[in-house]
Each structure stands twice: as C-alpha cells, then as structure tokens.
Amino acid sequence: MSIYQNAIDSIQVGVEDYRMANPKRSISAVRNIIAGIILLYKEKLRRLSPNEQPELLIKQNIKPFLVSGRLTFVGVGNTVNIDTIRTRFADLGISAEWKRFDKVVSLRNDLEHYFTKKSTDDIKELISSSFLLIRDFVTNELEEDPLEVLGLETWEILLEVNDIFMAEKEECEESLNQVDWKYDTIKENLDLLRCEECGSPLVYIDDATGSDYPDIFLRCRQCNHNFEFTSIIEEFVGEALYTASFMSQMDGGEPMNTTCPECSMETYVFEEECCVACNYEMRYAECSVCHTALEIHEQNNGGLCGYHQDKYEKEKYK
C-alpha cells in the first residue's frame, strides 16, 4: 500500500474512531489523525524524489556515492522523522503550518498522559486544527481536492467539528481582545491559552474592567475555573516561542527566550527586549571596563562582563 493511501486510511479511521463517542476510542482517533498528517508530509517528499529513486527524500539519511565515476545519492536507513521533515521542507521551500502542527502534537501528548483530566473541548480543538492542516496541505502542496481525497463522509465530519469549535472559540477571542496584552509575543499567540485546571482552550476574560497586564483574570467556559494569567505565563511563553526557538537553534542561532534575572522565569523575550512577566529590561548594555556588549546572564555583574567580573572577584579576595 502506498504512503498516500496509508495517510488517507489513517485519517478516515481516526475520524471513525471519533464518531464512536467512546472515551477509549478518542486516543485512537487522535493517534490515527496525526499519523495521517505526518504521512501526507512524507508523501510530498516522495513526490519530489527522482523517478529512479522514488524513496530518496523520505529516507532519514542521504549519502553520496560514485557509480562509474558519476555522482549519485542514495537514501539509507529508516524513513524521515518529524525533525528531518521540518529541515527538508525548509530546504525545499515546502510550506507547512508548524505552529499549528506543534499545537496538535502537544494536545496529543497531553491527552495520552492526562486524558482523564481533559475535556471534550480538547478533542474538538485537535480535530479542528487537524482539519485545517489537512485541508491546507492537501490543497496547496499536494494540489488535490481534500473532499475528493478523503471522501464526503469524512470531510463533512471534519468540517462540522471545525465549524462548531470555531464558533465557540470566536466568542472567547472577542472577550480576550477587550484587554491590552501589551506584548506582541502574547497578543499574537492568544490561541494557545488554556485553562490551567481542565486544559480547555475556551477561556475568556473574567473581569475586563480594571484588569491590567499581566494581572488579567480568566475563566474557563468548560469547567468554570477562574485563574490569573500570571499563573500560566511561563508555560505560555515557552509554547508560543517553541517553534521559532527550534528553527533558530537548528540554524546555529540562539533560543528566542531565556531566564529573567529579576523573576527567574523563562520569560525574558529577546525580540521584546524585556521580560514579558515582570517587565524587566536590561540595565547594562556594555561592560564599564572593556565596553563589550553584555549578555542577559551578565546583568547581575554590576555592569561588568564575565571576564572582568571574575577579575574583580579575584582581586577582591586577595
């Protein structure tokens, strides 16, 4: 059976599991749908592989060989994992919504480990996000009609779940937009907000009047739990910047956030040039002795770089 047919079958089986409305089948539904999406990604790489080596790009490793003095490449090992798929997509200019994909995988992981604590909203969100991933990738990258590919029955179920969830989500978003979230890192990732109690994404502003960032109170539409944004901000920032940090480090760069010297949370965002939790800003731009630019971890050295701080300490205790 082809990769493409396996992808379609996995998605169809996942949707059928979802229709059973049986909690025990929910995890199966999630696993099958995500497996189907990953297989769609592999199918794109297979289609781009040369005719003489149709599995070249879906192999984890590609090695060069000389055959009769002619350079050729051969795929070896297992099929690509998701990290390799990311890299190959970036190299080949293939578009995939990795932020949405990461959210779906994160939901999958949470459901597998904490299913009894999760709500039906989580399943709805995962199905809805998966629907959008499938629709966009099949249409834009595989250049096919997703309705024809998946069949009318599967397509209508995905569409219905997406429409219901998005309607509820839109009401919550209208509420969230009532307050000033101050930083782009926060404002642009509000779709990642979750109830700290049940994990539902359907949260809204509990009291918009007088709620100044970051002391913003939220309430969950699913379990009615009330909580403060500050209690989830560190986890929120980590999730919001995960993909960008991953890609940056893959290219030899730095992560997008780090530990704040003031509040000790992983909420100092380099692009914002401050901590989005406590509003801390770097006090020292350069070393007062050698004038080299200071890093965030050197801010507690009193305006000295690491070298001159060490030198100062040694002289101090002579």
PyMOL commands that set and color helices and strands:
alter all, ss='L'
color gray80, all
select helices_A, chain A and resi 3-19+23-48+56-58+82-92+98-117+120-140+146-150+152-176+184-187+190-192+229-231+233-240+242-250+296-301+306-316
alter helices_A, ss='H'
color red, helices_A
select strands_A, chain A and resi 59-67+70-79+203-205+217-220+226-228+257-258+268-269+274-275
alter strands_A, ss='S'
color yellow, strands_A
deselect
rebuild
show_as cartoon
